[in-house]
Amino acid sequence: MRSWCACLVLLASCTGVWAQAFDNHMAPPAEGQEGAPAKKSAVIKRGTTWLVKPQKATANEQLTYAGELRLEGRLRAAYKAYNALVYAWPDSALAVTAQVACAEVLVERRDYAKAFEEYQYLIDRYMGQFDYNAVLDKQFGIANHLMTTRRGQFLFFPGFEAAERALPLFAKIVENAPSWDKAPQAQFNIGMIHEKDKDWTEATTAYEVLQNRYETSPWAEPAGFHEAYCLYRDSQDRPNDENACNAARAALVRYLRTYPSGSDVPQARESLNALNTRFANLVYERARYYDKIARRPASALVAYRDFVKRFPNSELAETAKARIQALQQETKTHEAP
């Protein structure tokens, strides 16, 4: 029994020695030594992990090491090395350089979504220590690339569109810098992605936000048209919904009044004419329902007269007038003693 206990004590002692030797070799310098990492209590990148440790003793050496890996084309290893620097020395001036490099290396590897996240960490953690507009441009470029590039392209297969990948990225850009000169375009792209997915409600909301927030922007005019066009498409999906039809008509009229020389005026007028015709048909069909189905001549008379008053130039106006005369005669006949 004693021999077993002695063995266990010896094993534990050896394990401690091996662990100490391993830590001394792999870990960065202790606090207080040259190149020592920040305290564990410091705010650092996504927390600590034993898997992310620098290979060199100082931040300068680690940055040089990572740069050499990058030049050699070993991008995966370079990213890990830059990332380890940010983990180990988060408050060092070199951490900002390494964090920028993390994002750049991921772009080189075409890992665009993750690269965007690395730029976002740079914004969240090191604000004021880098060229903000340049980083926003990088984020915008990544988002635009994801919006316009097909996924799954292989040999002769064109792949498939997946613009929705860029939605949270454009939203984050607008959140990061609502006053940035490209923020209106980012907001417009949010609307376009929803519109392409035929999500008329979300698209309309995005275009409304743009017009309210950036009313003097060059993107306000196309946003006004696309808001109206999305409402028009929504009304086409609900052909018997008068409210949807009227909402689209109002938006198109508003666009034409606000931008009489707008580039989308011809299409807006064409859409408005189609809606006016459809709305006239809806009003006429309501009168016809009272007339032919419900057999309520008094209600039919009111509805036909309302139709003629609102749509005097409609192709159905003469038919409505004829029914008014006929119903008036029928009503007099029924009322006669």
BELHU-V752725 format. One record per residue. SS is DSSP state (A for helix, B for strand, O for the rest). D_CENTER is the distance of its C-alpha to the mean C-alpha in Angstrom with 2 decimals. Layout:
ss	d_center
SS	D_CENTER
SS	D_CENTER
This chain:
ss	d_center
O	68.55
A	68.94
A	68.22
A	64.91
A	63.90
A	64.90
A	62.76
A	59.70
A	60.23
A	60.66
A	57.51
A	55.44
A	56.94
A	56.15
A	52.59
A	52.16
A	53.63
A	51.41
A	48.28
A	49.42
A	50.05
A	46.64
A	44.89
A	47.01
A	46.05
A	42.29
O	41.23
O	40.54
O	43.40
O	44.22
O	43.33
O	45.71
O	46.25
O	44.99
O	41.35
O	40.94
O	37.46
O	36.39
O	37.50
O	35.70
O	35.01
O	32.88
O	29.10
O	28.18
O	25.40
O	24.33
O	27.98
O	30.95
O	31.87
O	35.06
O	33.19
O	31.87
O	34.99
O	35.95
O	38.62
O	40.30
O	42.13
O	40.44
A	37.03
A	38.54
A	39.88
A	36.66
A	34.69
A	37.36
A	37.33
A	33.58
A	33.93
A	36.76
A	34.80
A	32.02
A	34.67
O	36.20
O	32.98
O	32.74
A	29.07
A	28.59
A	31.58
A	30.55
A	27.21
A	29.16
A	31.68
A	29.30
A	27.54
A	31.00
A	31.84
A	28.91
A	29.96
A	33.62
O	33.66
O	30.51
O	32.30
O	33.80
A	32.90
A	32.51
A	29.70
A	27.38
A	28.57
A	28.15
A	24.61
A	23.64
A	25.57
A	23.76
A	20.47
A	22.41
A	24.27
A	21.24
A	19.97
A	23.52
O	23.29
O	20.06
O	18.43
A	15.25
A	13.00
A	16.01
A	16.74
A	13.48
A	14.65
A	18.05
A	17.05
A	15.32
A	18.64
A	20.44
A	18.73
A	19.34
A	22.87
O	24.37
O	23.20
O	25.83
O	27.19
O	25.29
O	24.04
A	20.84
A	19.85
A	20.57
A	18.30
A	15.39
A	16.29
A	16.29
A	12.81
A	11.62
A	13.89
A	12.63
A	8.95
A	10.67
A	13.11
A	10.99
A	9.47
A	13.10
O	15.22
O	16.64
B	17.30
O	20.85
O	22.73
B	26.39
O	29.52
O	29.61
B	26.66
O	23.65
O	21.15
B	18.23
O	14.86
O	11.87
A	8.95
A	6.81
A	7.71
A	5.55
A	2.04
A	4.21
A	5.89
A	4.87
A	4.89
A	7.98
A	9.34
A	9.58
A	11.09
A	13.32
O	14.69
O	14.21
O	17.38
O	16.67
O	17.55
O	14.33
A	12.15
A	12.68
A	11.65
A	8.32
A	7.98
A	9.57
A	7.41
A	4.57
A	7.92
A	9.28
A	7.25
A	8.14
A	11.44
A	12.17
O	11.90
O	14.22
O	12.42
A	14.23
A	13.99
A	10.26
A	10.25
A	13.34
A	12.15
A	9.38
A	12.28
A	14.72
A	13.08
A	13.18
A	16.79
A	17.90
A	16.66
O	17.29
O	20.07
O	22.01
O	19.33
O	19.93
A	16.46
A	17.73
A	20.00
A	17.74
A	15.34
A	18.55
A	19.49
A	16.30
A	16.30
A	19.91
A	19.42
A	16.92
A	19.57
A	22.16
A	20.67
A	20.35
A	23.99
A	25.01
A	23.89
O	26.14
O	29.08
O	31.42
O	29.22
A	30.65
A	28.15
A	25.20
A	27.36
A	28.28
A	24.77
A	23.85
A	27.18
A	26.72
A	23.34
A	24.93
A	28.01
A	26.09
A	24.33
A	27.75
A	29.46
A	27.01
O	26.64
O	29.94
O	29.71
O	26.04
O	25.29
O	24.06
A	27.14
A	28.99
A	26.30
A	25.79
A	29.55
A	29.78
A	27.18
A	28.98
A	32.33
A	31.17
A	29.95
A	33.23
A	35.21
A	33.36
A	33.74
A	37.39
A	37.85
A	36.38
A	38.81
A	41.65
A	40.99
A	41.15
A	44.57
A	45.66
A	44.74
A	47.08
A	49.65
A	49.85
A	48.35
O	48.80
O	52.09
O	51.63
A	53.20
A	52.84
A	49.08
A	48.88
A	50.81
A	48.42
A	45.39
A	47.05
A	48.09
A	44.60
A	43.30
A	45.95
A	45.30
A	41.54
O	41.68
O	45.11
O	44.11
O	42.66
O	44.45
O	45.06
A	46.72
A	50.21
A	49.87
A	48.79
A	51.79
A	54.11
A	52.92
A	53.37
A	56.96
A	57.60
A	56.21
A	58.20
A	61.32
A	60.62
A	60.08
A	63.40
A	65.21
A	63.99
A	64.89
O	68.41
O	71.33
